[in-house]
Amino acid sequence: MTSTAKSLPVAPNLIELAIGGMTCASCAARIEKKLNRMPGVEATVNYATEKATVRYAGEITPDDLIATVEKTGYTAVLPPPPTPAGATQPSAEPVDELRDLRTRLWVSAALTAPVILLAMVPAWQFTYWQWLSLTLAAPVVGYGGLPFHRAALVNLRHGAATMDTLVSLGTVAAFGWSVWALFLGDAGAPGMTHPFSLDIGRGDGAGSIYLEVAAGVTAFILAGRYFEARAKRTAGAALRALLELGAKDVAVLRDGRETRVPVDQLAVADRFVVRPGEKIATDGVVDEGTSAVDASMLTGESVPVEVGPGDTVVGGCVNAGGRLVVTATRVGADTQLAQMAKLVEQAQSGKAAVQRLADRVSGVFVPIVIALAVGTLGWWLGTGAGASAAFTAAVAVLIIACPCALGLATPTALLVGTGRGAQLGILIKGPEVLESTRQVDTVVLDKTGTVTTGRMTLVDVLPAAGVDRAELLRLAGALEAGSEHPVARAVAAGAAEAGELPPVTHFANTEGLGVTGTVDGHEVVAGRLRLLRERGLDVPEEVERAATDAEAAGRTAVLAGWNGRARGVLAVADVVKPTSRAAVHGLRGLGLTPVLLTGDNATVAKAVAAEVGIDEVIAEVLPVEKVDVVKRLQAGGKTVAMVGDGVNDAAALAQADLGLAMGTGTDVAIEASDLTLVRGDLTAAVDAIRLSRRTLTTIRGNLFWAFAYNVAALPLAAAGLLNPMIAGAAMAFSSLFVVGNSLRLRRFRPVA
């Protein structure tokens, strides 16, 4: 009696196991099924990350879980314990996970090339060439194909059939028959040749060898596995990149003196100093000082946040202004940055792996082929044709059913598709990504840095009646040039474009309010309304109204005045990228519903959405809430694509069915995504989905033809009419067709 235990009666333990030996998504499904049959266990297994996340209760132990995985035919280990704070991790050489597969591929490719050439070019078939082919093909089938044979045995034990079963069955049949023909048949005779003849006629199987089929299939499919494994290896890079964002060391205040220590030695209640331009080491509360903190990577807020004594700050954010003294409130795994890393990991682990198309087809095709081979053997024996003719026909069925092009179907389309994508500024991570693009119906767009430029820009200058616009811009811009605040820099940059700025004297900065100074003999004040009034400047109603209107439109208003009177308003905003409106229209054209999601305030978000043509807006959300929004859409039956560029988007990118990261964004967002848009242009998202869908269609077409050529020859094999050249021609033509079909992706054109 078993129980899936989807609702455990007590709070379960949670562990993560590293799984080894999986070769396809069906392996992950098999392990997951076995674990979930254990009482009190709820497990998810991810083929891409090679991890199992297991919740368990009752008397189950981690050793029991590992034993179950091992009985299923795979390996499982517990992750190493975390390194204590301040401890030094032992240095170790980085492990090249692809080395074994790469070695098998290069050895197999080098040995297979002469085997295929000798078999396909009769002029090169010298005396005893068949024995050289055997010598070269044996290591390919035995050493190169070992992973397929192992996986086939595991599948056999569990009554399942995958692509590995098909590859192993076909290559072993081709190699075994060739060995029999060489040692016990006529194929080993000196001077034996395979004449270049495509005639259909019954021949003596004892004089035919199929070593090029056995070696060629093994080498081609190893190549496909290698390219797939290379893409899969990046699955955990998002977590490494996220943790790299934090500060490496920190200036701790001890006995009134600053002491520089590694950040992992920081403890709760320690006081530390953050200078302008430095990253905040950990989450804490400001004790002394005021500053503007750039928290956009965590919150998505485009305008830096003003902080002072009593305000909370988050580790990893950048101090853009003055000196701060902060008391640490959370360190290590408790910080918001570490929690975000955990969110990304959970989202990646929870994303369902797309089972490979070839495995799905093989699951049906293999039993049919085996049944046909057995039926062929029985029919020939029943007609009294003799054991030799019967076994020749049966083995021929197995040989012709092993499609060489199957190994090329996915990697060639991916190679051409990703190459064309790279030319257009689109990076596709792997074949699992492509199937999601076909079903996506909702696209969630981050605002800052995705729909907008992500930087503050001067967008309007609004002088009061009787004030010269150029004079307002020149004096305010000159004063703001002395400040490091992003809003001030935007005003200064806009003014500098209009002409040379005069020097400033007696410059002073009032934290959180604005700046003052003398420009061309005028006592100039620039900043918030409160600062101008505190300095005794008269603010006309028209200036106050202009500031209110600018803020209502989602802009930041900077008031400027001199000689006792406010002279106008300078409006600053994170402007929409020029191509964003066209991109949103293009996404709608693909059948997608756009949603604007941002940590910024609702006023700004609605203004941006109206400008680009988005109806649904979700604003003022934290990173964890972004993940919840994606989950909520998925729970409502939506297949969600997410486009973002910041650390605050990483977990949502990983959670989405399809994650697209702007290449101008952070490494974390890029690593957590499925597609990277190098151009940083939202129209690239339209091209990315179009190209991905086209590539998926090509892969499906390749798989169809990879099987079709061979299926067409199955009746010939069953009838005992299989000529070695027909077998070779079927392999060659199906491979050529697959390559040619894939090359059509080079003609893909981006949207105008």
C-alpha angles and dihedrals in degrees: 000000000000136000129203088203097204090167108041117207094223134033103280129222116247125216137160123224126200106227123207133191100038114141101175144007092269088064089057090049091050093051091045091052093050093048093047090054089065113097113259094009129124114180140173121193121200117203093195096055094030091227136125119210107204132186113193139171140177119036096335114122132194088252089058090052092049091048091053092052091048092049087055088059103261138094128250132185135178116246116257116266116265118267112251117247111277094014118129116237114226113253115247136177111258112256116239101214092187098052096097094046092044092051092050090049096050094044092048094046093050093050097040098055096069091042092057093043093051092049096047100041110059092189089067095050099109124179110299092007088138091063092051088051090052091049091051097041097048096071090045094055095037103037103020094042096042094105090055093048092049092049091047090055091050090049090048092054089055097041093246133130126207137159088282089060091051093047094046094045094049098043094045090048092049093045095042093050091047091052091049091048092049098047103028104019136051099274094090094061116119112263095021112157139181101228117215097253129136094187116138108231141125112270138175108273090202089073097051132085129192102193093131089059093050094046097037096051091048094050096045095049092045087056090053092049092049094054090046093049091050090057092044093053092073092064094101097040093092091066093048092049092048094053090048089065095074125092115272098210138010140206104239121195110231121167089348093304131105115242121186111223136163110272093241088066091061114113133197111277093025113135116224138178125239116193125199111287095019127118117248105250099217143343113296151128124272112246101174137013137025129247147146112261121203102221096159094116090061105029105024089230105149095205118067114250119243111228134185140161111329096021121121121237130193127230115251095033119119124244103227098178139023135359116287133195110205133188112219114238101170130024138179117355092001096066122105091244091054090047089053089053088053090050091054091049093049092048092050092047092048095050108106112241114236109237111236115259092227091057092051091050092044091053088065100030099052097058090046092051093047091048090049092049092050090045091050091050092049094046094051092046089048092054091054094243092139135253095274094055092042095051091043091057095043094050090044088059091054092046097049091045092063102088113208091198090062088080090051099043098085104026096049093050090045092047093052094037095049091044091054089044091054089054088054095043097260123125117196114198104203149325093278088066095061100063091057092058092062094057101038112122102162128051119197113203124201110220109213112070093356108060091012131042093253094230132090116256133182104248105169143014114205112187123193120246111294094013119120110239094216091050092051091050094045097051097039092044092050091051094046090050087076092061128080094207112121092232091051091048090053091054092045092049092050092049093047090057089059095052147306115317122229121236123268128223132188090024116183132176122213104199113240095002111061145265140290134198147131119277121175090342094308123119097229126195122189128177140058126000090250093059093051091050092046088054090052099251119152111237113204117219092244091058092048090048091049090053092048092049092049092052091047087056090056097261132127111243120214113191118206131190145154140187093034098307138088108243103190150305132277113204119211126186145160094255127218115256112253093242099045097093092050090046093053089050089050092050090052088051089059090057096260127138110220121220123186112220122182146151089222122102121283096246093057092042094052092048091053092045092052091050095054099035104255118146102189118064128180111184141173095034127151122226093262089050091053088060089048091052091053091047091049092053090048091049087054090060097263124138102219133209116190125201117194145138110200140078087251088063098049098092092045090049089053093045095049120092086239122021120198118187126195108238089222089063133081125306089241094059090046093050093046093052133084095217128031121207102208095187094063086225119128092219085069087068089061091049091045094056092043092049093045092051091047091049091050090051089051092050091051090050091048092052091050093052093040087063099031097064091050096042088054089058094048094088089053090052093047090049091053092245098116111134117197089234091053089053091049093044092050089052093046097044094046090050092048091049092050092050092046092048090050093050089062087076088073087074093061110128127202122237113277 
